[in-house]
Amino acid sequence: MAKRRSRRFNVYLKAALLSGSVSHEAFVGNISEDGIYVRIRSAGAGIDFTLETAFDCNLILTSEETINLRCRLIWAYEIPIINQPGRSAYNLGLEILYQIPGYNDFYRNVMMKNLNDQLNSLSG
């Protein structure tokens, strides 16, 4: 397995994943400088996520602030939802191809908060 290019940090953000005229509500579980981990839940199983497909991923920071990223699907897998036949969740790994300038600032802020939290937990 190839080594990741940059460190990942856990987040919990709502997002919209867009491809053509199709939009999916999503949740972002972690971010890095170059990629994001996204989970979506479908109304029905069988969504086709073809590797290398380009998506727009809009991270929803507040009701008025979003960060728009152009991404490429590098891995995906389906998880059937127990006791809900025909419903699935999808875990997706997206590589960021293009980002608006605000993403780097957002990533650095998440990184600094994470490091501060780690230092605070060590100091008691």
N, C-alpha and C positions, 0 to 999 in steps of 0.2 A: 504494500500500500504506500502511495506517495505521501511524503510529509506535507502537512499543511503549510501554506506560505505565511499565514499570519494567525495570531492567537484569536480564539473564539471567546465571546463573553455571553453569558445567559441574559436574556431579556424576555419580556412578555409584552408583545406589541400586537395590536390588530393590524391587519394589512388587507389589501385587495390585490389579487393576482389576476392579471388581464392578458388575454391572448386573442387577438382579433376582436370579435364581438362577444366573446365569452369572458365572464368575470366570476371569480370565486372569492368568497370571504375566507380569510386565512389568519393564522396566528404565527408569529415569528418566535422561535424558541431560543435562537442564538444568532449572533452576528460576528463577522470578522471584517477585516479591511477589504477582503476580496470575495466574500460569500455570505450567504444566509441559509439557515435551516427553517423551513416553513412546513406547517401542517394545515391541511384543509380537511373539511368534513363534507362529503357530498350528499346530495339528496338521494342519489342512487349510485350503485356501484358501476364500474366500467368506464370511468373517465380515462381517456387515452392521453397519457403523458409520455410523449416520445422524447427520448434523450436528444439533446442539442436544440430542442425547441426554445425559441426566444419568448420571454414574457416581460411584461412591465409589472413591477412589484411596487405598490404604493404603501409605504410604511405610514401608519396613522399615529402620529405622536400626540396630538391633541385634536379637539374637534375642529380646529382651524389650521393646524399645521401638519403637512405630510412631506415625506421625502420620496421622490420618485426614482426608481432604479430600473435600468434595463438589464435583464438577467438571462442566463442560459441554463437550462435544466441539465445537471450533470449526473444526478441519480434520483431514483424515485422508487417507492414501494407502497403497496396497498395493504391496509390492515382492516379486515372485515370487523364491523362493530358487533360484539357479542349480543345476542338476543334481539338484533335488528336486521333480519334478512334483507339483503339488497342494499344495505348501507355500509359505507366504508369511510375510513380516514386515509389520507395519503400523506406520507412524509416525503418531503422534497428537498434536495440539495441544489441550491442555485448559485452559480458563479456570477458575480457582478461584472457586467460588460461596460456599462456606462452609469455614472452617478452624477447627480447634481453636486455642486460644490459644498453644500451643507452637510452631505453625508460624512465627510472626513471629520468635521467638527463634532457631529453627533457621535461617531465612533470613538473619538478621543475622549469625549465626556463620559461615555459608558465605561471605557477602559479606566479612566481616572477614578470614577466612582467605585468600580470593582476593586481596584488596588487599594483605595482608601478603606473600603469595607474589610478587606483582608488584613490590613494593618491594624484597624480598630479591633478586630476579633483576636489578634495576637496580643494586643496590649491589655486586654481584659475588659 
